């Protein structure tokens, strides 16, 4: 069983940081790795052609281990979620009469590409809004998504959990339904992968896209994406020299290649071997894999159970446990002055996010039960 890992981070004393869904703190080991990589540029004679590929390969293998992907060449390094979603949208064929499904109040990066595709193709963009209920809200929302998938559906684009309040979507059931109608399932795992178990072999998404600066504990401006067989032979949004066959042979780069690297590597961002970011993210993924994602999720549950029970008893609304992640959940505020709550959190150095009428709470392994008790104590005053 995991214990609190705050000592592996550099969180200031007397700060209660419950905001990993906004941005994670950096592991000390990842910070050191980044500094070493930065210093390496002092002497570029030490950077060999092999170095442009080796650590990137290690990073793909580590993410493959994290998500149960048998073939690491199906994983690519990306600069952002929007980059990979643009690749997906540019390689999906829809037309008038087809439907693209997205989730209500979705993060903009997983809405705008589909909005544009629908506008340009004449397809219908269907938004499945959250139900206006409290009792059974998560269950009803999942049911509404399943009911919306029909013979016209070509794409379902969604997260594993909702980014604003942590509502958990049951992707195994949703994937089963998309396969029945021949629709693609595109998953934004930014707010779940790294803290909530995700098995590509079980869920079988057509694409899984993750920014790294949240639950993967990585730096900003790097991420990872998995592309399934549907995207084999697709068109990348840029033509990087590194994504072509035999690019490892620097002496033959003037012999232009028509073929791409195997798997999904045609989609990798140019200059993907960013020595600093790749080194830091690799160190973070290695640590997450050592801890075990299921252990991280269970740890978050153990430190949040008492606080969520206390707040529910005091009249705050929190989604039932079956339909929320333990690492990310929303607290709906019953007739409270949200500005007063913000001010009180600021005075007590409690860091969370406010999304609509919900307080978004996002703990991780650097938190403990006292952090959640502090949050509950301030709210119940």
N, C-alpha and C positions, 0 to 999 in steps of 0.2 A: 504494500500500500504506500502511495506517495505521501510525503510530508511536505511542509511548506519549503519552497525553494527560493525564498527572497534573497538569500545570501549570494545567489548566482547572478543577481541583478544589481543595479546601482540606484535604486529608488531612494529618494531622500527620506530621512527620519521624519516621523510624524505626518507623512503623506499617506493618505488612503487612496490608492490608485485602483479604481474599479472600471477602467475604461479601455480595455484591450481591444474592443470593437472599433475604437477610434484610432488607436495606434499602440502597439506593444512597446514596452521598454526593451532595451537591448541587453542580451546576455553579455556578461563580462567577457566570456571566451570569444564571442562573435566580434565584440569591439576590438579585442586584441588581434584577432585574425585580420580584421579590416586595416588596422594600423600597420601590421606587417606587410600586407599587400600594397598599401600606399607607399611605404618606404622602398618597396621593390622597384618602383618606377624611378627612384633616384639613379639606378644603374640599369638602363634598358638592355645592356649587353647580357644581363642575367635572364632576360625573358626570351625563351627559345620558341620556335614554331610549335613544338609539342605543347607548350603551356597554353596556347590559344584553345585547345580542345580538351585536355586531360581533366581539369577541374570541373568543366561544364559537364563532362560525362559522369563524373562522380556525383554531381548535384542531381542529374537526372535519375541516377540509380537510387539515390537516397529518397527522392520524392516517389519513385516507383515503389519502393519498400513501404512508404507511408500510406500509399493509396492502393496497394496490391495491383500494380500494373506489370504484367509479365515482360513486356518489351519496352525498355527505357527509351528507345528511339521514337516512341509515340509521345514522349514528353518534350516540350520545348520551353526555352527561356524567353520570357516576354517582359516588356517594360511596364505593362499595366493591364488591368482587366479589359479596358476599352479596346486596347490593341488586339487582343485575342478575339473579343466579341466581334470586332470589325472583320477579322479574317473569316469567322464563322458566317456572318451575315452576307459577306461577299461570295460565299461558296454554297449558298442555299438558293434553290430555285423554287419560287412561288409565283402564283399568278392570280388574276381576278377569280374570286370564288373560294380561294384558299384562306385559311385562318392561321394566324400566329398568336399564341397565348402567352401573356406575361402576367405577373402578379401585381395586384394593386399596391400603390405606394412603394414600388420597387426603386432600388437605387438607380439613378439616371443612366449610369454606364450600361445597364442591362435593359434599358428602355429605348434610348435614342437610336441605336442601330436597327432595332426592329420597327420603330416608327418610320424611319427612312425607307427601309425595305418595303414596308406596307404601302407607303405613299408612292414609291417608284414602280411597284409591281401591280398595284390595284388590289392587293390582298387586304384582308380585314385584320386589324390588330384588336384582339379581344383582351380586355383587362379584367381579371378576376379580383374584385375588390374584397377587402376583409368584411365579414358579416357584421352588421350592427347589433351584436349581441354580446353578452358577457358569459353567460352559461354555455359551455360547449363551443366557444368561439373557434378554437383551433380545429376541433373535429369537424365543424360545419364548413370551415374554410377549405380543408382538405377534400371534403365531399363535393363542394362546389367546383373545385379544380377538376376532379375526376369526371363530374357530370358535363363539364364544358368541352371535354375532349371528344371529338366526333370524327366522322369521315372526312370533314373539310380541314381538319387540323393537320398542319405540316410541321410546325415547330412549337414546342413548349420550352420557354426560357425562364429559369427560376433559380433561386438559391435553395440550399438544403434547409436553412433557417432564414426567416425574414430579418433583414439587416437592421430594421428599426426597433423590433421588440422581441426577436428571438423565437417567434412562432415556428414550430418544427413541422416541416412538410415530409410526409411519408413517401419518399421517392421510389421505394420498391413497388408500391402499388401504382404510383403515377407512371413509372416506367413500363409496367405491365400493360397499362392502358394505351400508352403511346405506341407500343409494339403492335397492339391489336389493330390500330388504325394506320400504321405505317408512318408515324410522326417522329421527328427528331426530339431528343431530350438534351437540352443544353443547360448545364449546371454551373452557376457561379458559386464556387466554394469558398469565397474570400472570408465569409463570416462563420465558417464551420471547420474547414479542413485544418488540422493541427490541434484541435481541441475536441472535436466530435468525430468518432470513427467514420471513415468513408471508404468503402470497398468497391473499386471500379469493377471487379469481377462479379459482384452481386448486383449492383445498381445498373451497370452497363450503360453509362451515358454516352452520347455521341461526342460530347466535349465536356471537359471539366476545367474550369478556369479559376485561378487563385492569385490574387495579389499577395505579396509576401509580408507586408509590414504590419499585419495584425496577428493572426493566430499562428502563423509560421515563424514569428519572432524575427523576421528579417528586416533589412533596410528598406527604405522607400525607393520606388522606381525600379523594382524588379518583381517578377512573379513567375509562375509556372503554369503550364496548360497541358492537358492531355487531349489528343485528337484521335478519335476512333476511325474505323475503316471507311466510314462514309466520306471522310475528307481526303482519302488517298487520291492523289492525282489532281488535287485542287490547285487554285492559283493563289500564291502568297500576295501580300499587299506591298512587298518590297523584294528586290532581287539582290540578296546579299551574296557576296562571293563565297562566304563560309558555308552556305547552304547547298552548294553544288558538289557533285562528286569529285573526289580527289583533291579537295581544297587543302588537305593537310600537306600536300607537296608544294611548298612555296616556289620551288624552281620551275614549276610547270603551270603557274597561274595564267600565263598568256595563252595557253592551249584551252580555249574556252569550252566549257562542258554544257551540253544540253540537258543532261540528267541531274536530278537532285539527290541529296543525301537520302538514306533510307528512312522508312517510317514517315513521321510527320515533320522531320527536321527542315523541310522546305519553308515551314512557317516561322522559323526562329527569327527573332529580331536581329538586325545588323549589329555587329560588335557585341554579340551576346556573351563573349568571354570577358565581360567587365570584371577585371581581376579583383577589385575591391568588393563589389556587391556579391559576386558569386562565392568568394571565399567566406564572407560573413554569413550568407544564407546557408551554405553547406554546413558550417559549424552549428547553426541553429537547428537544422533538420536532423543532424546526427544526434543532438541532445534530445529532441522531441522523440525520436525513434527509440532512444535508450529509455526514456521515461515510459513510453507507450501511450498512444492517444486515448485508448479506453481508460487507462489509469488517470489521465488528466481530466477526462470527463467525470469520472467517479469522484475524484478529489474535489472538483468544483461542486458536485452535488453535496458532498459531506459538509462543506463550509457554508453552503447557502440554505440548506434545509430549514434550520431554525429561524433564520431571518425572514425567509419567505412565509413561514407559518405565522410568525409574529405580525408581519405587515398585513397578511390576509385577515387575521383576527381583528385588526384595528381598522378594517374597512378599505384597505387598498386592494385593487384588483391585480392579480398576477395569473397568467395562463396556467391551467392545470399541468402537472409535471409531464404527462404523456405527450403533450403538444408544445413543449418548449425545451430548449437546450439548457443544461445546468450552467453552461459557460456564458450564456447571453439571454437575458430576459427583460421584459418591460414591466414597470410598475405604473399602473394607471392611477391618476391622482383624483380622488373624490372631493370635488368642491374645495380645493386648496388653492392658495395663491402661489402660482408657480415661481413668481419672482422672489417671494419670501423664501421658498425652498432653495432656490439658486443661491441666495445670499447666505443662508445658513450653511449650505455645503461649502461655500467659499471660505467662510470663517473657520470651519472645522477641517479644511484642506481635504475634502472628499471630492474626488474627481470621477464624474460620470458624464453621460451625454443626455441631452434632452431632445427627443424626437416626437414632434406633435404634442399630444397630451400624455406622453409616456416618458418616464425616466428609464433610460437604457443602462442596465447594470451588466458589466462584463468582467468578471473576475478570472484570474488564472492562477498558476501555481505559485506565484509570488505573494498571493493573498492568503489570509487565514480567517478563521471564524470570527476573530475580533474585528476585522475590517468590516465584515457584514453586519455584526452587532452594532458597530458605530453608525453605519448607515441607517439601520432600523431605529436606533435610539434618536437620531436627529429627526427622522420622519415622524415618529410617534410622539414627539413633543408637540 
